[in-house]
């Protein structure tokens, strides 16, 4: 949140795995790096069992 300036409101409203969060992350990467291009990914890591 702090490094890339991802808003807490975005995480609360949309979650960590969302296009809204990814957009704020990439905007933060662009700002920090001064690059013309950047990308971000979101996801959940770790072992998961299908409980359905």
Biopython code that builds the backbone (N, CA, C, O; Angstrom):
import numpy as np
from Bio.PDB.StructureBuilder import StructureBuilder

atoms = [
    (1, "UNK", "N", (0.820, -1.188, 0.000)),
    (1, "UNK", "CA", (0.000, 0.000, 0.000)),
    (1, "UNK", "C", (0.866, 1.254, 0.000)),
    (1, "UNK", "O", (0.657, 2.167, -0.799)),
    (2, "UNK", "N", (1.825, 1.287, 0.892)),
    (2, "UNK", "CA", (2.619, 2.503, 1.051)),
    (2, "UNK", "C", (3.556, 2.738, -0.127)),
    (2, "UNK", "O", (3.614, 3.845, -0.660)),
    (3, "UNK", "N", (4.276, 1.725, -0.529)),
    (3, "UNK", "CA", (5.281, 1.891, -1.579)),
    (3, "UNK", "C", (4.648, 2.283, -2.913)),
    (3, "UNK", "O", (5.145, 3.178, -3.597)),
    (4, "UNK", "N", (3.569, 1.627, -3.278)),
    (4, "UNK", "CA", (2.953, 1.865, -4.584)),
    (4, "UNK", "C", (1.740, 2.786, -4.512)),
    (4, "UNK", "O", (1.103, 3.060, -5.529)),
    (5, "UNK", "N", (1.426, 3.261, -3.319)),
    (5, "UNK", "CA", (0.299, 4.166, -3.119)),
    (5, "UNK", "C", (-1.039, 3.540, -3.513)),
    (5, "UNK", "O", (-1.873, 4.177, -4.157)),
    (6, "UNK", "N", (-1.226, 2.282, -3.114)),
    (6, "UNK", "CA", (-2.514, 1.628, -3.302)),
    (6, "UNK", "C", (-3.400, 2.054, -2.127)),
    (6, "UNK", "O", (-3.026, 1.901, -0.964)),
    (7, "UNK", "N", (-4.551, 2.578, -2.444)),
    (7, "UNK", "CA", (-5.433, 3.114, -1.415)),
    (7, "UNK", "C", (-6.091, 1.994, -0.604)),
    (7, "UNK", "O", (-6.510, 0.975, -1.154)),
    (8, "UNK", "N", (-6.173, 2.201, 0.697)),
    (8, "UNK", "CA", (-6.853, 1.236, 1.562)),
    (8, "UNK", "C", (-8.301, 1.060, 1.119)),
    (8, "UNK", "O", (-8.836, -0.048, 1.163)),
    (9, "UNK", "N", (-8.930, 2.140, 0.697)),
    (9, "UNK", "CA", (-10.318, 2.083, 0.240)),
    (9, "UNK", "C", (-10.471, 1.132, -0.943)),
    (9, "UNK", "O", (-11.461, 0.407, -1.036)),
    (10, "UNK", "N", (-9.497, 1.134, -1.838)),
    (10, "UNK", "CA", (-9.530, 0.233, -2.992)),
    (10, "UNK", "C", (-9.460, -1.218, -2.530)),
    (10, "UNK", "O", (-10.208, -2.067, -3.015)),
    (11, "UNK", "N", (-8.564, -1.499, -1.596)),
    (11, "UNK", "CA", (-8.430, -2.867, -1.093)),
    (11, "UNK", "C", (-9.683, -3.324, -0.356)),
    (11, "UNK", "O", (-10.101, -4.474, -0.493)),
    (12, "UNK", "N", (-10.277, -2.439, 0.416)),
    (12, "UNK", "CA", (-11.491, -2.789, 1.166)),
    (12, "UNK", "C", (-12.661, -3.015, 0.204)),
    (12, "UNK", "O", (-13.407, -3.984, 0.343)),
    (13, "UNK", "N", (-12.814, -2.115, -0.769)),
    (13, "UNK", "CA", (-13.967, -2.195, -1.666)),
    (13, "UNK", "C", (-13.840, -3.277, -2.729)),
    (13, "UNK", "O", (-14.837, -3.904, -3.088)),
    (14, "UNK", "N", (-12.636, -3.508, -3.238)),
    (14, "UNK", "CA", (-12.462, -4.423, -4.367)),
    (14, "UNK", "C", (-11.617, -5.646, -4.054)),
    (14, "UNK", "O", (-11.677, -6.638, -4.781)),
    (15, "UNK", "N", (-10.832, -5.594, -2.990)),
    (15, "UNK", "CA", (-9.975, -6.708, -2.623)),
    (15, "UNK", "C", (-8.609, -6.610, -3.269)),
    (15, "UNK", "O", (-8.393, -5.844, -4.208)),
    (16, "UNK", "N", (-7.697, -7.403, -2.743)),
    (16, "UNK", "CA", (-6.320, -7.391, -3.244)),
    (16, "UNK", "C", (-6.224, -7.974, -4.645)),
    (16, "UNK", "O", (-5.340, -7.599, -5.415)),
    (17, "UNK", "N", (-7.117, -8.877, -4.977)),
    (17, "UNK", "CA", (-7.107, -9.510, -6.296)),
    (17, "UNK", "C", (-8.217, -8.867, -7.131)),
    (17, "UNK", "O", (-9.327, -9.393, -7.221)),
    (18, "UNK", "N", (-7.901, -7.734, -7.734)),
    (18, "UNK", "CA", (-8.884, -7.027, -8.542)),
    (18, "UNK", "C", (-8.168, -6.164, -9.569)),
    (18, "UNK", "O", (-6.999, -5.816, -9.403)),
    (19, "UNK", "N", (-8.877, -5.830, -10.618)),
    (19, "UNK", "CA", (-8.292, -4.960, -11.642)),
    (19, "UNK", "C", (-8.057, -3.557, -11.097)),
    (19, "UNK", "O", (-7.118, -2.879, -11.513)),
    (20, "UNK", "N", (-8.898, -3.120, -10.176)),
    (20, "UNK", "CA", (-8.731, -1.800, -9.569)),
    (20, "UNK", "C", (-7.419, -1.712, -8.788)),
    (20, "UNK", "O", (-6.701, -0.717, -8.875)),
    (21, "UNK", "N", (-7.117, -2.759, -8.027)),
    (21, "UNK", "CA", (-5.872, -2.797, -7.267)),
    (21, "UNK", "C", (-4.677, -2.889, -8.205)),
    (21, "UNK", "O", (-3.678, -2.197, -8.008)),
    (22, "UNK", "N", (-4.771, -3.732, -9.216)),
    (22, "UNK", "CA", (-3.677, -3.869, -10.184)),
    (22, "UNK", "C", (-3.404, -2.543, -10.880)),
    (22, "UNK", "O", (-2.247, -2.208, -11.134)),
    (23, "UNK", "N", (-4.444, -1.787, -11.192)),
    (23, "UNK", "CA", (-4.269, -0.486, -11.852)),
    (23, "UNK", "C", (-3.511, 0.480, -10.947)),
    (23, "UNK", "O", (-2.595, 1.165, -11.402)),
    (24, "UNK", "N", (-3.883, 0.539, -9.674)),
    (24, "UNK", "CA", (-3.185, 1.429, -8.747)),
    (24, "UNK", "C", (-1.740, 0.975, -8.539)),
    (24, "UNK", "O", (-0.844, 1.804, -8.379)),
    (25, "UNK", "N", (-1.519, -0.324, -8.542)),
    (25, "UNK", "CA", (-0.153, -0.833, -8.406)),
    (25, "UNK", "C", (0.708, -0.408, -9.586)),
    (25, "UNK", "O", (1.829, 0.064, -9.398)),
    (26, "UNK", "N", (0.197, -0.569, -10.793)),
    (26, "UNK", "CA", (0.994, -0.228, -11.972)),
    (26, "UNK", "C", (1.231, 1.276, -12.052)),
    (26, "UNK", "O", (2.300, 1.708, -12.483)),
    (27, "UNK", "N", (0.263, 2.068, -11.648)),
    (27, "UNK", "CA", (0.463, 3.512, -11.611)),
    (27, "UNK", "C", (1.581, 3.874, -10.634)),
    (27, "UNK", "O", (2.385, 4.765, -10.908)),
    (28, "UNK", "N", (1.628, 3.184, -9.498)),
    (28, "UNK", "CA", (2.693, 3.409, -8.526)),
    (28, "UNK", "C", (4.054, 2.996, -9.051)),
    (28, "UNK", "O", (5.051, 3.676, -8.808)),
    (29, "UNK", "N", (4.099, 1.884, -9.769)),
    (29, "UNK", "CA", (5.356, 1.420, -10.355)),
    (29, "UNK", "C", (5.857, 2.428, -11.380)),
    (29, "UNK", "O", (7.046, 2.746, -11.412)),
    (30, "UNK", "N", (4.961, 2.927, -12.213)),
    (30, "UNK", "CA", (5.349, 3.925, -13.212)),
    (30, "UNK", "C", (5.886, 5.191, -12.550)),
    (30, "UNK", "O", (6.887, 5.755, -12.991)),
    (31, "UNK", "N", (5.218, 5.626, -11.501)),
    (31, "UNK", "CA", (5.636, 6.833, -10.797)),
    (31, "UNK", "C", (7.019, 6.647, -10.184)),
    (31, "UNK", "O", (7.876, 7.522, -10.309)),
    (32, "UNK", "N", (7.237, 5.526, -9.532)),
    (32, "UNK", "CA", (8.512, 5.274, -8.864)),
    (32, "UNK", "C", (9.668, 5.075, -9.845)),
    (32, "UNK", "O", (10.781, 5.547, -9.610)),
    (33, "UNK", "N", (9.397, 4.382, -10.926)),
    (33, "UNK", "CA", (10.479, 3.994, -11.831)),
    (33, "UNK", "C", (10.777, 5.031, -12.905)),
    (33, "UNK", "O", (11.887, 5.078, -13.436)),
    (34, "UNK", "N", (9.793, 5.858, -13.224)),
    (34, "UNK", "CA", (9.969, 6.794, -14.319)),
    (34, "UNK", "C", (9.946, 6.115, -15.674)),
    (34, "UNK", "O", (10.306, 6.721, -16.683)),
    (35, "UNK", "N", (9.529, 4.873, -15.701)),
    (35, "UNK", "CA", (9.489, 4.090, -16.932)),
    (35, "UNK", "C", (8.259, 4.454, -17.764)),
    (35, "UNK", "O", (7.298, 5.029, -17.254)),
    (36, "UNK", "N", (8.307, 4.114, -19.033)),
    (36, "UNK", "CA", (7.155, 4.292, -19.911)),
    (36, "UNK", "C", (6.193, 3.114, -19.824)),
    (36, "UNK", "O", (5.013, 3.249, -20.148)),
    (37, "UNK", "N", (6.688, 1.970, -19.392)),
    (37, "UNK", "CA", (5.888, 0.749, -19.333)),
    (37, "UNK", "C", (6.077, 0.059, -17.996)),
    (37, "UNK", "O", (7.160, 0.084, -17.413)),
    (38, "UNK", "N", (5.011, -0.556, -17.524)),
    (38, "UNK", "CA", (5.072, -1.341, -16.288)),
    (38, "UNK", "C", (3.914, -2.320, -16.292)),
    (38, "UNK", "O", (2.956, -2.162, -17.048)),
    (39, "UNK", "N", (4.006, -3.314, -15.458)),
    (39, "UNK", "CA", (2.886, -4.238, -15.290)),
    (39, "UNK", "C", (2.799, -4.637, -13.834)),
    (39, "UNK", "O", (3.767, -4.537, -13.081)),
    (40, "UNK", "N", (1.620, -5.090, -13.456)),
    (40, "UNK", "CA", (1.415, -5.598, -12.098)),
    (40, "UNK", "C", (0.545, -6.840, -12.189)),
    (40, "UNK", "O", (-0.227, -7.013, -13.132)),
    (41, "UNK", "N", (0.685, -7.684, -11.208)),
    (41, "UNK", "CA", (-0.149, -8.877, -11.132)),
    (41, "UNK", "C", (-0.706, -8.988, -9.724)),
    (41, "UNK", "O", (-0.102, -8.513, -8.762)),
    (42, "UNK", "N", (-1.842, -9.608, -9.619)),
    (42, "UNK", "CA", (-2.421, -9.902, -8.314)),
    (42, "UNK", "C", (-2.774, -11.375, -8.293)),
    (42, "UNK", "O", (-2.896, -12.002, -9.345)),
    (43, "UNK", "N", (-2.932, -11.913, -7.142)),
    (43, "UNK", "CA", (-3.303, -13.314, -7.030)),
    (43, "UNK", "C", (-3.189, -13.790, -5.609)),
    (43, "UNK", "O", (-2.706, -13.070, -4.734)),
    (44, "UNK", "N", (-3.619, -14.964, -5.390)),
    (44, "UNK", "CA", (-3.549, -15.593, -4.089)),
    (44, "UNK", "C", (-2.577, -16.750, -4.207)),
    (44, "UNK", "O", (-2.703, -17.586, -5.103)),
    (45, "UNK", "N", (-1.600, -16.801, -3.297)),
    (45, "UNK", "CA", (-0.608, -17.856, -3.350)),
    (45, "UNK", "C", (-0.836, -18.867, -2.238)),
    (45, "UNK", "O", (-1.521, -18.598, -1.251)),
    (46, "UNK", "N", (-0.258, -20.007, -2.423)),
    (46, "UNK", "CA", (-0.324, -21.031, -1.395)),
    (46, "UNK", "C", (-1.185, -22.190, -1.819)),
    (46, "UNK", "O", (-1.937, -22.100, -2.790)),
    (47, "UNK", "N", (-1.073, -23.270, -1.094)),
    (47, "UNK", "CA", (-1.886, -24.445, -1.411)),
    (47, "UNK", "C", (-3.351, -24.204, -1.058)),
    (47, "UNK", "O", (-3.671, -23.695, 0.017)),
    (48, "UNK", "N", (-4.213, -24.570, -1.963)),
    (48, "UNK", "CA", (-5.649, -24.427, -1.727)),
    (48, "UNK", "C", (-6.340, -25.740, -2.059)),
    (48, "UNK", "O", (-6.005, -26.422, -3.027)),
    (49, "UNK", "N", (-7.285, -26.059, -1.246)),
    (49, "UNK", "CA", (-8.096, -27.240, -1.507)),
    (49, "UNK", "C", (-9.442, -26.811, -2.039)),
    (49, "UNK", "O", (-10.040, -25.855, -1.546)),
    (50, "UNK", "N", (-9.910, -27.507, -3.028)),
    (50, "UNK", "CA", (-11.250, -27.256, -3.538)),
    (50, "UNK", "C", (-12.221, -27.865, -2.543)),
    (50, "UNK", "O", (-12.277, -29.087, -2.401)),
    (51, "UNK", "N", (-12.982, -27.036, -1.856)),
    (51, "UNK", "CA", (-13.888, -27.530, -0.821)),
    (51, "UNK", "C", (-15.310, -27.668, -1.310)),
    (51, "UNK", "O", (-16.220, -27.906, -0.514)),
    (52, "UNK", "N", (-15.516, -27.525, -2.599)),
    (52, "UNK", "CA", (-16.880, -27.649, -3.141)),
    (52, "UNK", "C", (-17.244, -29.071, -3.371)),
    (52, "UNK", "O", (-18.352, -29.360, -3.823)),
]
sb = StructureBuilder()
sb.init_structure("model")
sb.init_model(0)
sb.init_chain("A")
sb.init_seg("    ")
for serial, (resi, resn, name, xyz) in enumerate(atoms, 1):
    if name == "N":
        sb.init_residue(resn, " ", resi, " ")
    sb.init_atom(name, np.array(xyz, "f"), 0.0, 1.0, " ", f" {name:<3s}", serial, name[0])
structure = sb.get_structure()
